[in-house]
Amino acid sequence: MTNYKIDFNSFIERNPRHQKFSDNKIAEEIYSLLAEGENIYRMMVFSELEIPALAASITEIENLYGDQDKFDLDDSFSKQTMGVMVKDILRTFGYDNIKSKNIPKGLSNYVNKAAVYKKMDSPNKKLESSFRIVEGK
């Protein structure tokens, strides 16, 4: 997995089954949101707690994209695509899906179940912490 790029076009290349979304700007925006460092960190934390990784961002995704039909969040293939996006992003950090679990109640109006991940391999990429504590004046 050398030169594994975390970007939407590379995601589509690695997952040709989801190619129908290759020109879909909403799908691309959702991938970009999931690939933000803070969201990757939250997905890792959720994984350690055995909560589905998608649960870390699904509320934000639904708030931003729930009211459109270009990437219908109620469509089963769209939901599968979001799950594959999470898998695609987390795998480069050494995570693999181990089981499916219900999304905690109240977090999603569209997704009932999603994958729980566990760190299994050595990561190809590392997430650097950008949380700094500075003294107040």
One Martini backbone bead per residue (centre of mass of N, CA, C, O) as a GRO file, in nm:
protein
  137
    1MET     BB    1   0.054   0.065   0.016
    2THR     BB    2   0.207   0.246  -0.147
    3ASN     BB    3   0.087   0.549  -0.226
    4TYR     BB    4  -0.168   0.595  -0.057
    5LYS     BB    5  -0.451   0.769  -0.142
    6ILE     BB    6  -0.659   1.022   0.018
    7ASP     BB    7  -0.893   1.020  -0.234
    8PHE     BB    8  -1.154   1.006  -0.445
    9ASN     BB    9  -1.023   0.901  -0.709
   10SER     BB   10  -0.877   0.665  -0.570
   11PHE     BB   11  -1.125   0.530  -0.459
   12ILE     BB   12  -1.252   0.465  -0.734
   13GLU     BB   13  -1.015   0.293  -0.841
   14ARG     BB   14  -1.031   0.081  -0.595
   15ASN     BB   15  -1.373   0.104  -0.642
   16PRO     BB   16  -1.548   0.026  -0.919
   17ARG     BB   17  -1.838  -0.028  -0.805
   18HIS     BB   18  -1.848   0.311  -0.740
   19GLN     BB   19  -1.834   0.469  -1.026
   20LYS     BB   20  -2.114   0.615  -1.046
   21PHE     BB   21  -1.973   0.852  -0.844
   22SER     BB   22  -1.731   1.003  -0.995
   23ASP     BB   23  -1.931   1.280  -1.065
   24ASN     BB   24  -2.008   1.318  -0.754
   25LYS     BB   25  -1.997   1.583  -0.543
   26ILE     BB   26  -2.119   1.467  -0.283
   27ALA     BB   27  -1.942   1.219  -0.256
   28GLU     BB   28  -1.679   1.382  -0.248
   29GLU     BB   29  -1.749   1.548   0.008
   30ILE     BB   30  -1.783   1.308   0.197
   31TYR     BB   31  -1.501   1.199   0.170
   32SER     BB   32  -1.356   1.456   0.267
   33LEU     BB   33  -1.483   1.459   0.545
   34LEU     BB   34  -1.381   1.176   0.636
   35ALA     BB   35  -1.062   1.270   0.565
   36GLU     BB   36  -1.043   1.429   0.803
   37GLY     BB   37  -0.849   1.424   1.072
   38GLU     BB   38  -1.070   1.446   1.293
   39ASN     BB   39  -1.248   1.213   1.176
   40ILE     BB   40  -1.040   0.993   1.189
   41TYR     BB   41  -0.997   1.006   1.490
   42ARG     BB   42  -1.293   0.945   1.568
   43MET     BB   43  -1.303   0.667   1.427
   44MET     BB   44  -1.084   0.542   1.605
   45VAL     BB   45  -1.224   0.579   1.875
   46PHE     BB   46  -1.481   0.427   1.810
   47SER     BB   47  -1.335   0.161   1.753
   48GLU     BB   48  -1.219   0.121   2.042
   49LEU     BB   49  -1.540   0.125   2.146
   50GLU     BB   50  -1.718  -0.044   1.943
   51ILE     BB   51  -1.805   0.171   1.730
   52PRO     BB   52  -1.909   0.277   1.456
   53ALA     BB   53  -1.727   0.481   1.255
   54LEU     BB   54  -1.959   0.640   1.109
   55ALA     BB   55  -2.079   0.769   1.373
   56ALA     BB   56  -1.873   1.015   1.385
   57SER     BB   57  -2.025   1.156   1.097
   58ILE     BB   58  -2.333   1.116   1.025
   59THR     BB   59  -2.468   1.373   1.132
   60GLU     BB   60  -2.315   1.574   0.953
   61ILE     BB   61  -2.392   1.451   0.684
   62GLU     BB   62  -2.701   1.483   0.721
   63ASN     BB   63  -2.705   1.792   0.765
   64LEU     BB   64  -2.570   1.852   0.476
   65TYR     BB   65  -2.712   1.584   0.282
   66GLY     BB   66  -3.023   1.502   0.339
   67ASP     BB   67  -3.140   1.743   0.124
   68GLN     BB   68  -3.092   1.536  -0.133
   69ASP     BB   69  -3.049   1.343  -0.468
   70LYS     BB   70  -2.750   1.275  -0.573
   71PHE     BB   71  -2.696   1.135  -0.268
   72ASP     BB   72  -2.888   0.909  -0.135
   73LEU     BB   73  -2.909   0.827   0.205
   74ASP     BB   74  -3.155   0.604   0.156
   75ASP     BB   75  -2.972   0.444  -0.019
   76SER     BB   76  -2.809   0.147  -0.014
   77PHE     BB   77  -2.564   0.215  -0.201
   78SER     BB   78  -2.482   0.475  -0.058
   79LYS     BB   79  -2.428   0.343   0.215
   80GLN     BB   80  -2.211   0.151   0.115
   81THR     BB   81  -2.020   0.370   0.013
   82MET     BB   82  -1.963   0.498   0.287
   83GLY     BB   83  -1.840   0.240   0.408
   84VAL     BB   84  -1.607   0.220   0.198
   85MET     BB   85  -1.481   0.487   0.267
   86VAL     BB   86  -1.398   0.417   0.552
   87LYS     BB   87  -1.226   0.174   0.480
   88ASP     BB   88  -1.029   0.324   0.291
   89ILE     BB   89  -0.918   0.515   0.512
   90LEU     BB   90  -0.846   0.313   0.758
   91ARG     BB   91  -0.646   0.108   0.625
   92THR     BB   92  -0.387   0.301   0.626
   93PHE     BB   93  -0.403   0.275   0.964
   94GLY     BB   94  -0.463  -0.055   1.016
   95TYR     BB   95  -0.766  -0.101   0.958
   96ASP     BB   96  -1.038  -0.340   1.016
   97ASN     BB   97  -1.315  -0.506   0.970
   98ILE     BB   98  -1.513  -0.715   1.216
   99LYS     BB   99  -1.808  -0.576   1.231
  100SER     BB  100  -2.150  -0.527   1.292
  101LYS     BB  101  -2.341  -0.238   1.404
  102ASN     BB  102  -2.525  -0.035   1.563
  103ILE     BB  103  -2.623   0.270   1.560
  104PRO     BB  104  -2.663   0.498   1.767
  105LYS     BB  105  -2.908   0.647   1.896
  106GLY     BB  106  -2.972   0.963   1.724
  107LEU     BB  107  -2.748   0.983   1.477
  108SER     BB  108  -2.958   0.845   1.261
  109ASN     BB  109  -3.197   0.841   0.976
  110TYR     BB  110  -3.050   0.614   0.767
  111VAL     BB  111  -2.848   0.449   0.953
  112ASN     BB  112  -2.819   0.139   1.131
  113LYS     BB  113  -2.554   0.006   1.010
  114ALA     BB  114  -2.201  -0.064   1.087
  115ALA     BB  115  -1.866  -0.071   1.101
  116VAL     BB  116  -1.620  -0.225   1.290
  117TYR     BB  117  -1.293  -0.147   1.402
  118LYS     BB  118  -0.946  -0.272   1.387
  119LYS     BB  119  -0.626  -0.290   1.477
  120MET     BB  120  -0.399  -0.501   1.266
  121ASP     BB  121  -0.186  -0.314   1.132
  122SER     BB  122   0.050  -0.147   0.996
  123PRO     BB  123   0.085   0.165   0.921
  124ASN     BB  124   0.123   0.395   0.644
  125LYS     BB  125  -0.013   0.602   0.829
  126LYS     BB  126  -0.022   0.903   1.026
  127LEU     BB  127  -0.167   1.079   1.295
  128GLU     BB  128  -0.138   1.397   1.382
  129SER     BB  129  -0.133   1.604   1.642
  130SER     BB  130  -0.310   1.934   1.685
  131PHE     BB  131  -0.318   1.942   1.991
  132ARG     BB  132  -0.282   2.240   2.179
  133ILE     BB  133  -0.143   2.380   2.469
  134VAL     BB  134  -0.194   2.705   2.596
  135GLU     BB  135  -0.126   2.980   2.756
  136GLY     BB  136  -0.274   3.216   2.917
  137LYS     BB  137  -0.291   3.580   2.969
   0.00000   0.00000   0.00000
